[in-house]
Amino acid sequence: MPPADLPAILDGIEPLRDDEDKPRERRNEWDVGSFFDKVLLRVWTGGHAFEVDRALQWLKTRSSFSHSYSGSRGAPLHDAVKATPNRVRALAAHFVETLVLDSDRWLTFNRFRDLVFHEASTDMLLEVALEAMGRTPEDVERELFLYELAFALSYNASRAFGAPAFDRLYAMADNQPGFAAIRDKSVATVLPHKHLEWKIKRAEDDGGQSPEILCANFAKEIVRIRSGEHTGWLNWASHVYFGLFEDCDHALEPRERLIALLGTENADAALAGFEAMLSRTDVPTFDEAVTKIAERNVPAWWHTLVAGINERWARAANLDGLPEDLLRALIAFDLAHPIPIERGSSTEWMVQPWKEHALSTRADLVRDAYFAVARARFLRSEQYAEGLRELLTEPQFEPWRKDTVISLLREFPNAEHFRLGDLLVGAVKTPETHQEFLALAKDVIAGISPVGERQNDMWLVAAYVVSPGTYEAKVESRAQARPGLVFDLRDAMGYGASSEKPANPPLPQLEFFARLTGTLCPNAPHPSSSWSGDTNPWDGADHFRHLIHMISAVPTEAATKALSRLEADPALASYKPDLLNVLANQRQRRRDAEYDRPDWQQTVAALANGQPATVSDLHALLAAHLRDLNEHIQRDNTDIYKMFWNVGGDGKTTSPKPEEAGRDVLVTLLRPSLSQLGITAEPEGHMLAD
């Protein structure tokens, strides 16, 4: 599509309405939504003039196809919007100025944030609301709404921007009486019944520790805190340091949080105490750490050890002198209990610099910690195993990947199926494991290593992917008993919705997989109502079509024969139109691929009207001579045409000569002109048996 036409195309697509009487065809919604998303991405990144009202309407239309965007489908457009903050700000300004102030105004505001992928930050929206105030003083209702909106946003904005904005908003109500009621409502809240009594009792239970009393009590133990002896205070301080309490200021850095609450002297003592904790005699051993992690019974004070190694790294930027056993234990603890970082409405995990250093310089030590934690989860048949994904995918662990996969598969052939699936995928993707993996799979499939039915199917599918010839018959037999196996096979071969797309398998394997899928999953329409999962009848039909299109993309005689065999299979009769279509397309691709395109010298030779340079040139030349001969026969006064007919005594034609006799006449007539170009014309040869 021409880029200039894309905005008009977006304008012409109407948003879906939820109040339509007839049910929507969900597949059509997906197709239209996907198309709209791709066109909008091209417009957003293609240098078109940005019209804010038009762009906002496009985003609203896109949102109406909400069922079309799942997983990472909308990620490219999100990235494009994120890269253009000025456009997002313009959209926000236009939105607050044109918002319809009905009873759904707050819902509409929240939906706007969804439209722009939450890239309109609280600071940005607060700034936009403040700028919009006063532009239309005659629109009293809008002014009141903007004031209330700005007040609400000021609480969640960054401290640097939110605090001054709050002061400004608070003062506005002194001069504009209409704002006073909103201000009073915005700075107050209705307390639950007996809330004050509860607060007083809690304060008494906590020892009545106001910030001043807290600092004073902390200072009383400052010597023991600095030396790392007072576990209680240091545990509490580590939770402040990492922002693990709900009422912490998460906008501050760890050291700043301590200083803000305790003051500089107390904070320095806590930081020194964190580092001193590393030298205590009761720090956990690696085995103890793994055991506690497995039991989900980790002491809270271990966070002080992570804080200590953080401060040690900040001071010296090395791990020299730190016992390897303790380092392994802290790596395992941080893996199982990472530190959350609150950033606005999202949460990230803290990346520890000392751990990154260990990964780059002592990957074997990190691997040991990750493997031990993952194995501990396998021992308890848990669904999630921290560290397993990294062990199977991170390049730093490549030297141990084979040992990781094989040792866990050998010890846990009947593991929880999600984690077993991760291991089997790792085995399939790691060629070095294939020999040992197939030996393990042979015992599992034969029943020597007993596993559950679900796990047995997973082993069989993985073994087939690694060695198709060995396990093709077993897969076909098992699929007849459990047709759902075709979906396991689909995912294992990388054709699932969340799978990494693999290289195309050999043609015989594709043909087998297509025949198996089409036989067990007859053609089925897309459901007209809602559905879940990706193993429905139409998912099987859709996958079959995907497979035959893959075969159709191969422009070889073998692919033609494969599609012809599938088309002739009675078990695939429900797919007859699809097979005929892809077969026709494949034959065209094959003709295009096999066409011998002339090079430059052959092209010049062909244009010189000399001997044919290519097969296609010979074809064109022969066709031209046939046309010339046709005209010569028509116009010549010697009745050449009678050479193709039997004639009577009166010279009149009676009946055409046999085909071979006519052929000989045609060859005789063509020879003189063709021989001048070095072309020999000969009739079809005869066999002795003829």
C-alpha positions as CSV (number, residue, x, y, z in Angstrom):
1,M,0.0,0.0,0.0
2,P,1.3,3.5,-0.8
3,P,2.5,5.2,2.4
4,A,0.4,8.3,1.5
5,D,-2.8,6.3,1.6
6,L,-2.3,4.7,5.0
7,P,-3.8,7.6,7.1
8,A,-7.0,7.5,5.0
9,I,-7.2,3.7,5.5
10,L,-7.0,4.1,9.2
11,D,-9.7,6.8,9.1
12,G,-11.9,4.4,7.1
13,I,-11.8,1.6,9.7
14,E,-14.6,2.0,12.2
15,P,-14.1,0.9,15.8
16,L,-16.0,-2.1,17.0
17,R,-19.0,-1.4,19.2
18,D,-19.8,-3.5,22.2
19,D,-23.5,-3.0,21.8
20,E,-23.8,-4.7,18.4
21,D,-26.6,-7.3,18.5
22,K,-25.1,-10.0,16.3
23,P,-22.1,-11.9,17.7
24,R,-18.7,-11.0,16.2
25,E,-16.6,-13.4,14.3
26,R,-13.6,-13.5,16.6
27,R,-11.1,-14.6,13.9
28,N,-12.2,-11.6,11.7
29,E,-11.6,-9.3,14.7
30,W,-8.1,-10.7,15.1
31,D,-7.3,-10.2,11.5
32,V,-8.7,-6.7,11.3
33,G,-7.0,-5.7,14.6
34,S,-3.7,-7.1,13.5
35,F,-4.0,-5.3,10.1
36,F,-4.9,-2.0,11.9
37,D,-2.0,-2.4,14.3
38,K,0.6,-2.9,11.5
39,V,-0.8,0.1,9.4
40,L,-0.8,2.3,12.5
41,L,2.8,1.3,13.2
42,R,3.8,2.3,9.7
43,V,2.1,5.6,10.0
44,W,3.5,6.3,13.4
45,T,7.1,5.6,12.3
46,G,6.8,6.6,8.6
47,G,7.4,10.3,8.8
48,H,3.7,11.3,8.3
49,A,2.6,14.6,9.7
50,F,1.3,14.2,13.3
51,E,-2.3,15.3,13.7
52,V,-3.1,14.9,17.4
53,D,-6.9,14.6,17.1
54,R,-6.5,12.0,14.3
55,A,-3.9,10.0,16.2
56,L,-6.1,9.9,19.3
57,Q,-9.0,8.6,17.3
58,W,-6.8,5.9,15.7
59,L,-5.6,4.8,19.2
60,K,-9.3,4.6,20.3
61,T,-10.2,2.5,17.2
62,R,-7.2,0.2,17.9
63,S,-8.4,-0.2,21.5
64,S,-11.8,-1.4,20.3
65,F,-10.0,-4.5,18.9
66,S,-8.9,-5.3,22.4
67,H,-9.1,-9.1,21.9
68,S,-6.6,-8.8,19.0
69,Y,-3.7,-7.8,21.2
70,S,-2.3,-10.4,23.5
71,G,1.2,-11.4,24.5
72,S,3.8,-9.4,22.5
73,R,1.6,-8.6,19.5
74,G,1.3,-4.9,20.4
75,A,4.9,-4.6,21.5
76,P,6.3,-2.9,18.3
77,L,3.7,-0.1,18.4
78,H,4.3,0.3,22.1
79,D,8.0,0.7,21.4
80,A,7.2,3.3,18.8
81,V,4.9,5.3,21.1
82,K,7.5,5.1,23.9
83,A,10.1,6.5,21.5
84,T,8.0,9.7,20.9
85,P,7.3,11.3,24.3
86,N,6.5,14.6,22.7
87,R,3.6,13.0,20.8
88,V,2.3,11.3,23.9
89,R,2.4,14.7,25.7
90,A,0.5,16.3,22.8
91,L,-2.1,13.5,23.0
92,A,-2.5,14.0,26.8
93,A,-3.0,17.8,26.3
94,H,-5.6,17.3,23.6
95,F,-7.3,14.7,25.7
96,V,-7.8,16.8,28.9
97,E,-9.0,19.7,26.8
98,T,-11.6,17.7,24.9
99,L,-12.7,15.2,27.5
100,V,-16.4,14.9,27.8
101,L,-17.3,15.6,31.4
102,D,-19.9,13.0,31.9
103,S,-20.4,10.5,34.7
104,D,-17.7,8.3,33.2
105,R,-15.0,11.0,33.1
106,W,-12.6,9.1,35.4
107,L,-13.1,5.8,33.6
108,T,-12.4,7.6,30.3
109,F,-9.2,9.2,31.8
110,N,-7.9,5.8,33.0
111,R,-8.7,4.3,29.5
112,F,-6.6,7.1,27.9
113,R,-3.6,5.9,29.9
114,D,-4.2,2.4,28.4
115,L,-4.5,3.9,24.9
116,V,-0.9,5.3,25.1
117,F,0.5,2.1,26.8
118,H,0.9,4.0,30.1
119,E,3.7,6.1,28.6
120,A,2.0,9.2,29.8
121,S,3.7,9.4,33.2
122,T,2.1,10.9,36.3
123,D,4.5,13.9,36.1
124,M,3.5,14.5,32.5
125,L,-0.2,14.3,33.2
126,L,0.1,16.6,36.2
127,E,2.0,19.1,34.1
128,V,-0.6,18.9,31.3
129,A,-3.5,19.4,33.8
130,L,-1.8,22.4,35.4
131,E,-1.2,24.0,32.0
132,A,-4.8,23.4,30.9
133,M,-6.2,25.1,34.0
134,G,-7.1,28.7,33.4
135,R,-7.3,28.4,29.6
136,T,-11.1,28.3,29.6
137,P,-12.2,30.1,32.8
138,E,-15.7,30.3,31.4
139,D,-15.9,26.5,31.4
140,V,-16.3,26.2,35.2
141,E,-17.0,22.5,35.2
142,R,-13.8,21.7,33.3
143,E,-11.8,23.9,35.6
144,L,-13.1,22.1,38.6
145,F,-12.4,18.7,37.1
146,L,-8.8,19.7,36.1
147,Y,-8.2,21.0,39.7
148,E,-9.4,17.7,41.1
149,L,-7.4,15.7,38.6
150,A,-4.2,17.7,39.3
151,F,-4.7,17.2,43.1
152,A,-5.1,13.4,42.7
153,L,-2.0,13.2,40.4
154,S,0.2,15.3,42.8
155,Y,0.1,12.5,45.4
156,N,1.6,10.0,42.9
157,A,4.0,12.2,41.1
158,S,7.7,12.3,41.8
159,R,8.7,14.2,44.9
160,A,10.6,16.8,42.9
161,F,7.5,17.7,40.9
162,G,4.6,16.6,43.0
163,A,5.4,18.5,46.2
164,P,5.6,22.0,44.6
165,A,2.5,21.2,42.5
166,F,0.6,20.2,45.7
167,D,1.6,23.5,47.4
168,R,0.5,25.5,44.3
169,L,-2.8,23.6,44.1
170,Y,-3.5,24.0,47.8
171,A,-2.9,27.8,47.6
172,M,-5.2,28.2,44.6
173,A,-8.3,27.4,46.7
174,D,-7.7,30.5,48.9
175,N,-8.4,32.8,46.0
176,Q,-11.0,30.7,44.1
177,P,-13.8,29.6,46.4
178,G,-15.1,27.0,43.9
179,F,-11.9,25.0,44.5
180,A,-12.2,25.0,48.3
181,A,-14.6,22.0,48.5
182,I,-12.4,20.0,46.2
183,R,-9.3,20.8,48.2
184,D,-11.0,19.8,51.4
185,K,-12.0,16.5,49.9
186,S,-8.6,15.9,48.4
187,V,-6.6,16.4,51.6
188,A,-8.9,14.4,53.9
189,T,-10.2,10.9,54.1
190,V,-12.9,9.2,56.1
191,L,-11.3,6.9,58.6
192,P,-12.8,3.4,59.3
193,H,-14.7,2.8,62.5
194,K,-12.4,2.9,65.6
195,H,-9.4,3.6,63.4
196,L,-7.8,6.0,65.9
197,E,-8.2,3.4,68.7
198,W,-6.5,0.9,66.6
199,K,-3.7,3.3,65.7
200,I,-3.2,4.1,69.4
201,K,-3.0,0.5,70.4
202,R,-0.6,-0.3,67.6
203,A,1.6,2.6,68.6
204,E,1.6,1.3,72.2
205,D,2.5,-2.2,70.9
206,D,5.4,-0.7,68.9
207,G,6.6,1.1,71.9
208,G,5.3,4.5,70.7
209,Q,8.2,4.9,68.4
210,S,7.8,8.2,66.5
211,P,10.7,9.1,64.2
212,E,12.4,11.0,66.9
213,I,12.0,8.1,69.5
214,L,13.1,5.6,66.8
215,C,16.3,7.4,66.1
216,A,17.0,7.8,69.8
217,N,16.5,4.1,70.5
218,F,18.6,3.2,67.4
219,A,21.4,5.5,68.7
220,K,21.4,3.7,72.1
221,E,22.5,0.5,70.3
222,I,24.8,2.2,67.8
223,V,28.0,0.4,68.9
224,R,26.5,-3.1,68.6
225,I,24.8,-2.0,65.3
226,R,28.1,-0.8,63.8
227,S,29.9,-4.0,64.8
228,G,27.2,-6.2,63.2
229,E,26.1,-7.7,66.6
230,H,22.5,-6.3,66.8
231,T,20.7,-8.5,64.3
232,G,17.3,-7.0,65.1
233,W,18.1,-3.4,64.3
234,L,20.2,-4.3,61.3
235,N,17.4,-6.5,60.0
236,W,14.9,-3.6,60.3
237,A,17.5,-1.2,58.7
238,S,18.0,-3.6,55.8
239,H,14.3,-3.5,55.1
240,V,14.4,0.3,55.1
241,Y,17.5,0.2,52.9
242,F,15.9,-2.0,50.3
243,G,12.5,-0.3,50.6
244,L,10.7,-3.5,51.7
245,F,8.3,-1.6,54.0
246,E,5.1,-0.3,52.3
247,D,5.5,3.2,53.7
248,C,9.1,3.7,52.5
249,D,9.9,6.4,49.9
250,H,10.7,4.2,46.9
251,A,11.9,7.2,44.9
252,L,15.0,7.4,47.0
253,E,18.2,5.3,46.7
254,P,18.9,2.8,49.5
255,R,21.4,5.0,51.3
256,E,19.2,8.0,51.0
257,R,16.3,6.1,52.5
258,L,18.3,5.3,55.6
259,I,19.6,8.9,56.0
260,A,16.1,10.3,55.5
261,L,14.7,8.2,58.3
262,L,17.7,7.8,60.7
263,G,20.0,10.7,60.1
264,T,23.5,10.6,58.8
265,E,25.2,9.3,61.9
266,N,22.8,6.4,62.5
267,A,22.7,5.6,58.8
268,D,26.5,5.4,58.6
269,A,26.4,3.0,61.6
270,A,23.8,0.8,59.8
271,L,25.9,0.7,56.6
272,A,29.0,-0.3,58.5
273,G,27.0,-2.9,60.4
274,F,25.7,-4.4,57.2
275,E,29.3,-5.0,56.0
276,A,30.3,-6.3,59.5
277,M,27.6,-8.9,59.3
278,L,29.5,-10.7,56.6
279,S,32.2,-11.6,59.1
280,R,29.8,-13.2,61.7
281,T,30.3,-16.8,62.5
282,D,26.6,-17.7,62.1
283,V,26.3,-16.6,58.4
284,P,24.6,-19.4,56.4
285,T,26.5,-22.0,54.6
286,F,25.6,-22.7,51.0
287,D,24.0,-26.0,51.9
288,E,22.0,-24.4,54.7
289,A,20.9,-21.6,52.3
290,V,19.6,-24.1,49.7
291,T,17.8,-26.1,52.4
292,K,16.1,-23.0,53.8
293,I,15.2,-21.8,50.3
294,A,13.7,-25.2,49.5
295,E,11.7,-25.1,52.7
296,R,10.6,-21.5,52.0
297,N,11.8,-20.7,55.5
298,V,14.5,-18.2,54.9
299,P,15.4,-15.9,57.9
300,A,14.5,-12.3,57.2
301,W,17.9,-11.1,58.6
302,W,19.7,-12.6,55.6
303,H,18.7,-9.4,53.7
304,T,21.3,-7.7,55.9
305,L,24.0,-9.9,54.3
306,V,22.9,-8.8,50.8
307,A,23.0,-5.2,52.0
308,G,26.5,-5.9,53.4
309,I,27.9,-7.3,50.2
310,N,26.3,-4.3,48.3
311,E,28.1,-1.9,50.6
312,R,31.3,-3.8,50.4
313,W,31.1,-3.7,46.6
314,A,30.3,0.0,46.6
315,R,33.5,0.6,48.7
316,A,35.9,-1.8,47.0
317,A,34.3,-3.1,43.8
318,N,35.8,-6.5,44.3
319,L,34.9,-9.8,46.0
320,D,38.4,-10.5,47.3
321,G,38.5,-12.2,50.6
322,L,34.8,-13.1,50.7
323,P,34.4,-16.8,51.4
324,E,33.2,-18.7,48.3
325,D,30.7,-20.7,50.3
326,L,29.1,-17.5,51.6
327,L,29.1,-15.9,48.1
328,R,27.4,-19.0,46.7
329,A,24.8,-18.8,49.5
330,L,24.1,-15.1,48.8
331,I,23.8,-15.7,45.1
332,A,21.2,-18.5,45.8
333,F,19.4,-16.3,48.3
334,D,19.2,-13.3,45.8
335,L,18.0,-15.7,43.1
336,A,15.1,-17.0,45.2
337,H,14.4,-13.7,47.0
338,P,15.3,-10.8,44.6
339,I,14.8,-7.3,45.8
340,P,11.8,-5.5,44.3
341,I,12.2,-1.9,43.1
342,E,9.1,0.2,42.8
343,R,9.1,2.5,39.8
344,G,5.8,4.3,39.6
345,S,3.1,1.7,38.9
346,S,5.6,-1.0,37.9
347,T,8.0,-3.2,39.8
348,E,11.4,-4.3,38.7
349,W,14.0,-6.6,40.3
350,M,17.2,-5.1,41.6
351,V,20.3,-6.2,39.6
352,Q,23.1,-6.7,42.0
353,P,26.5,-5.4,40.6
354,W,28.5,-7.9,42.7
355,K,26.4,-10.7,41.3
356,E,27.0,-9.5,37.7
357,H,30.7,-9.4,38.4
358,A,30.6,-13.0,39.7
359,L,28.7,-14.1,36.6
360,S,31.4,-12.6,34.4
361,T,34.4,-13.8,36.4
362,R,33.2,-16.9,38.2
363,A,30.3,-18.3,36.1
364,D,31.0,-21.7,37.5
365,L,30.2,-20.5,41.1
366,V,27.0,-18.8,39.9
367,R,26.0,-22.0,38.0
368,D,26.5,-24.1,41.1
369,A,24.1,-21.8,43.1
370,Y,21.5,-21.7,40.3
371,F,21.6,-25.4,39.8
372,A,21.3,-26.2,43.5
373,V,18.2,-24.0,43.8
374,A,16.6,-25.4,40.7
375,R,17.3,-28.9,41.8
376,A,15.8,-28.2,45.2
377,R,12.5,-27.1,43.5
378,F,12.6,-30.3,41.4
379,L,13.0,-32.4,44.5
380,R,9.7,-31.0,45.8
381,S,7.9,-31.2,42.4
382,E,7.2,-27.5,42.4
383,Q,5.9,-25.8,39.3
384,Y,8.5,-23.0,39.3
385,A,12.2,-23.5,39.6
386,E,14.3,-20.3,40.0
387,G,17.4,-20.4,37.9
388,L,16.3,-23.0,35.5
389,R,15.5,-20.6,32.7
390,E,18.9,-18.9,33.1
391,L,20.8,-22.2,33.1
392,L,19.0,-23.2,29.9
393,T,19.3,-19.9,28.0
394,E,22.0,-17.6,29.3
395,P,25.3,-17.7,27.2
396,Q,27.5,-17.6,30.4
397,F,26.1,-21.1,31.3
398,E,26.7,-22.6,27.9
399,P,29.8,-24.7,29.0
400,W,27.6,-26.6,31.6
401,R,24.3,-26.8,29.5
402,K,24.7,-30.4,28.5
403,D,25.5,-31.5,32.1
404,T,22.6,-29.4,33.5
405,V,20.1,-30.9,31.1
406,I,21.2,-34.5,31.2
407,S,21.7,-34.6,35.0
408,L,18.2,-33.1,35.8
409,L,16.5,-35.3,33.2
410,R,18.2,-38.4,34.5
411,E,17.3,-37.6,38.1
412,F,13.8,-36.3,37.4
413,P,12.3,-38.0,34.3
414,N,8.9,-37.7,35.9
415,A,9.2,-34.0,36.8
416,E,6.2,-31.6,36.9
417,H,5.3,-31.3,33.3
418,F,6.0,-27.5,32.9
419,R,9.5,-27.9,34.2
420,L,10.0,-31.2,32.3
421,G,9.0,-29.3,29.2
422,D,11.8,-26.8,29.8
423,L,14.4,-29.5,30.2
424,L,13.2,-31.4,27.1
425,V,13.3,-28.2,25.0
426,G,16.8,-27.6,26.3
427,A,17.8,-31.1,25.2
428,V,16.3,-30.6,21.8
429,K,18.1,-27.3,21.3
430,T,21.5,-28.6,22.5
431,P,23.0,-31.0,20.0
432,E,25.7,-32.1,22.4
433,T,23.0,-33.7,24.6
434,H,21.3,-35.7,21.8
435,Q,23.1,-39.0,22.2
436,E,22.7,-39.2,25.9
437,F,19.2,-37.8,25.7
438,L,18.1,-40.5,23.3
439,A,19.5,-43.2,25.5
440,L,17.4,-41.8,28.4
441,A,14.3,-41.4,26.2
442,K,14.6,-45.0,25.1
443,D,14.3,-46.3,28.6
444,V,11.4,-43.9,29.5
445,I,9.4,-44.7,26.4
446,A,10.0,-48.4,26.9
447,G,8.8,-48.2,30.5
448,I,12.1,-49.1,32.0
449,S,12.1,-45.6,33.7
450,P,8.4,-45.3,34.8
451,V,6.8,-41.9,34.4
452,G,3.3,-40.6,34.2
453,E,1.3,-40.8,30.9
454,R,1.6,-37.0,30.3
455,Q,5.4,-37.1,30.9
456,N,5.7,-40.2,28.7
457,D,4.1,-38.3,25.8
458,M,6.4,-35.4,26.3
459,W,9.5,-37.7,26.2
460,L,8.2,-39.3,23.0
461,V,7.6,-36.1,21.2
462,A,11.0,-34.7,22.2
463,A,12.7,-37.9,21.0
464,Y,10.8,-37.7,17.7
465,V,12.0,-34.1,17.2
466,V,15.6,-35.3,17.7
467,S,15.3,-38.6,15.8
468,P,12.3,-38.5,13.5
469,G,13.0,-41.8,11.7
470,T,13.3,-43.7,15.0
471,Y,10.1,-42.6,16.6
472,E,7.8,-41.7,13.7
473,A,5.8,-44.9,13.9
474,K,5.5,-44.6,17.7
475,V,4.3,-41.0,17.4
476,E,1.7,-42.0,14.8
477,S,0.4,-44.9,16.9
478,R,0.3,-42.8,20.1
479,A,-1.5,-39.9,18.3
480,Q,-4.2,-42.3,17.2
481,A,-4.9,-43.1,20.8
482,R,-4.5,-39.5,22.0
483,P,-5.1,-37.0,19.2
484,G,-4.0,-34.1,21.5
485,L,-0.4,-35.3,20.9
486,V,-0.4,-33.4,17.6
487,F,-0.4,-30.1,19.7
488,D,2.5,-31.4,21.8
489,L,4.3,-32.1,18.6
490,R,3.4,-28.7,17.3
491,D,4.8,-26.9,20.3
492,A,7.9,-29.1,20.5
493,M,8.8,-28.4,16.9
494,G,8.4,-24.7,17.5
495,Y,5.1,-23.9,15.8
496,G,3.2,-22.9,18.9
497,A,2.0,-19.3,19.5
498,S,4.7,-18.7,22.2
499,S,7.4,-20.8,20.5
500,E,10.6,-19.6,18.9
501,K,10.2,-20.1,15.2
502,P,12.6,-22.9,14.1
503,A,14.3,-23.6,10.8
504,N,12.1,-25.6,8.4
505,P,12.3,-29.4,9.0
506,P,13.1,-31.8,6.2
507,L,10.2,-32.2,3.6
508,P,9.4,-35.9,4.6
509,Q,9.0,-34.8,8.2
510,L,6.7,-31.9,7.2
511,E,4.6,-34.2,5.1
512,F,4.3,-36.7,7.9
513,F,3.3,-34.0,10.4
514,A,0.8,-32.5,8.0
515,R,-0.9,-35.9,7.3
516,L,-1.0,-36.7,11.0
517,T,-2.5,-33.4,11.9
518,G,-5.0,-33.2,9.1
519,T,-6.1,-36.8,9.7
520,L,-6.7,-36.3,13.5
521,C,-8.0,-32.7,13.2
522,P,-10.6,-32.5,10.4
523,N,-11.3,-29.0,9.0
524,A,-13.2,-26.9,11.5
525,P,-14.4,-23.3,11.3
526,H,-13.3,-20.5,13.6
527,P,-15.6,-20.4,16.7
528,S,-18.2,-17.7,16.6
529,S,-18.2,-17.4,20.4
530,S,-15.4,-17.1,23.0
531,W,-12.8,-19.8,23.5
532,S,-9.7,-20.5,25.5
533,G,-6.3,-22.1,24.9
534,D,-4.7,-23.1,21.6
535,T,-5.7,-26.8,21.3
536,N,-9.2,-26.3,20.0
537,P,-10.4,-28.1,16.7
538,W,-9.9,-24.9,14.7
539,D,-6.4,-24.6,16.1
540,G,-5.6,-28.0,14.6
541,A,-7.1,-27.0,11.3
542,D,-5.2,-23.8,11.3
543,H,-2.0,-25.6,12.0
544,F,-2.6,-28.1,9.2
545,R,-3.0,-25.2,6.8
546,H,0.2,-23.7,8.1
547,L,2.1,-26.9,7.4
548,I,0.9,-27.3,3.9
549,H,1.8,-23.7,3.2
550,M,5.3,-24.5,4.4
551,I,5.5,-27.4,1.9
552,S,4.1,-25.1,-0.8
553,A,6.9,-22.7,-0.2
554,V,9.4,-25.3,-1.3
555,P,9.8,-25.0,-5.1
556,T,10.9,-28.6,-5.8
557,E,9.5,-31.7,-7.5
558,A,9.6,-33.5,-4.2
559,A,7.3,-30.8,-2.6
560,T,4.9,-31.2,-5.6
561,K,4.8,-34.9,-5.1
562,A,4.3,-34.5,-1.3
563,L,1.3,-32.1,-1.8
564,S,-0.1,-34.4,-4.5
565,R,0.0,-37.3,-2.1
566,L,-1.7,-35.3,0.6
567,E,-4.4,-34.1,-1.9
568,A,-5.1,-37.7,-2.9
569,D,-5.4,-38.9,0.7
570,P,-9.1,-39.7,1.4
571,A,-8.5,-38.9,5.1
572,L,-7.8,-35.3,4.2
573,A,-10.9,-34.8,2.1
574,S,-12.1,-32.0,4.3
575,Y,-9.1,-30.0,3.2
576,K,-9.4,-30.6,-0.5
577,P,-9.9,-26.9,-1.5
578,D,-6.9,-25.9,0.6
579,L,-4.7,-28.6,-0.8
580,L,-5.7,-27.8,-4.4
581,N,-4.9,-24.1,-3.8
582,V,-1.5,-24.6,-2.2
583,L,-0.6,-27.2,-4.9
584,A,-1.4,-24.8,-7.7
585,N,0.7,-22.1,-5.9
586,Q,3.6,-24.5,-5.4
587,R,3.7,-25.5,-9.0
588,Q,3.8,-21.8,-10.0
589,R,6.7,-21.2,-7.6
590,R,8.4,-24.2,-9.0
591,R,8.1,-23.0,-12.5
592,D,9.4,-19.6,-11.5
593,A,12.4,-21.2,-9.7
594,E,13.2,-23.6,-12.5
595,Y,13.0,-21.0,-15.2
596,D,16.4,-20.5,-16.7
597,R,16.8,-16.7,-16.8
598,P,19.2,-15.5,-19.5
599,D,22.3,-13.6,-18.5
600,W,23.4,-10.4,-20.3
601,Q,25.3,-12.2,-23.1
602,Q,22.4,-14.6,-23.7
603,T,20.0,-11.7,-23.8
604,V,22.2,-9.8,-26.4
605,A,22.4,-13.1,-28.4
606,A,18.7,-13.5,-28.4
607,L,18.1,-9.9,-29.6
608,A,20.6,-10.4,-32.4
609,N,18.1,-12.8,-34.1
610,G,20.7,-15.6,-34.2
611,Q,20.9,-19.0,-32.7
612,P,18.7,-19.3,-29.6
613,A,20.6,-18.5,-26.4
614,T,18.2,-20.2,-23.9
615,V,15.4,-22.7,-23.8
616,S,12.9,-19.9,-23.6
617,D,14.5,-18.2,-26.6
618,L,14.2,-21.5,-28.5
619,H,10.6,-21.7,-27.6
620,A,9.9,-18.1,-28.8
621,L,11.9,-18.7,-32.0
622,L,10.0,-21.9,-32.8
623,A,6.6,-20.2,-32.1
624,A,7.6,-17.4,-34.5
625,H,8.5,-19.8,-37.2
626,L,5.2,-21.6,-36.8
627,R,3.3,-18.4,-37.1
628,D,5.3,-17.6,-40.3
629,L,4.6,-21.1,-41.7
630,N,0.9,-20.7,-40.9
631,E,0.8,-17.4,-42.9
632,H,2.7,-19.0,-45.7
633,I,0.3,-22.0,-46.0
634,Q,-2.7,-19.7,-46.0
635,R,-1.3,-17.4,-48.7
636,D,0.6,-19.8,-51.0
637,N,-1.1,-20.7,-54.3
638,T,0.2,-24.3,-54.3
639,D,-2.3,-25.6,-51.7
640,I,0.3,-26.6,-49.2
641,Y,-2.4,-27.3,-46.7
642,K,-3.4,-30.4,-48.8
643,M,-0.2,-32.0,-47.6
644,F,-2.0,-32.6,-44.3
645,W,-5.1,-34.1,-45.9
646,N,-6.0,-37.2,-47.9
647,V,-7.3,-36.1,-51.3
648,G,-9.5,-37.8,-53.8
649,G,-9.1,-38.2,-57.6
650,D,-10.6,-34.8,-58.1
651,G,-8.0,-33.2,-55.8
652,K,-10.5,-32.4,-53.1
653,T,-9.6,-33.1,-49.5
654,T,-11.5,-36.0,-47.9
655,S,-10.0,-36.6,-44.5
656,P,-7.1,-35.5,-42.4
657,K,-4.0,-37.6,-42.4
658,P,-3.0,-39.5,-39.3
659,E,-1.3,-37.4,-36.6
660,E,2.2,-38.8,-37.2
661,A,1.9,-38.2,-40.9
662,G,1.0,-34.6,-40.3
663,R,3.8,-34.2,-37.8
664,D,6.3,-35.4,-40.5
665,V,4.9,-32.9,-43.0
666,L,5.3,-30.1,-40.4
667,V,8.9,-31.1,-39.6
668,T,9.7,-31.1,-43.3
669,L,8.3,-27.6,-43.8
670,L,10.2,-26.2,-40.8
671,R,13.6,-27.7,-41.5
672,P,14.8,-25.2,-44.2
673,S,14.3,-22.1,-42.1
674,L,15.5,-23.7,-38.8
675,S,18.6,-25.2,-40.4
676,Q,19.8,-21.8,-41.3
677,L,20.0,-21.0,-37.6
678,G,21.8,-24.3,-36.8
679,I,18.7,-25.9,-35.4
680,T,17.8,-29.5,-36.2
681,A,14.2,-30.5,-36.4
682,E,13.5,-34.2,-35.9
683,P,10.3,-36.2,-35.4
684,E,9.7,-38.1,-32.2
685,G,11.8,-41.3,-32.2
686,H,10.3,-44.7,-32.6
687,M,11.0,-47.7,-30.4
688,L,11.6,-51.1,-32.1
689,A,8.5,-52.4,-30.4
690,D,6.4,-49.8,-32.2
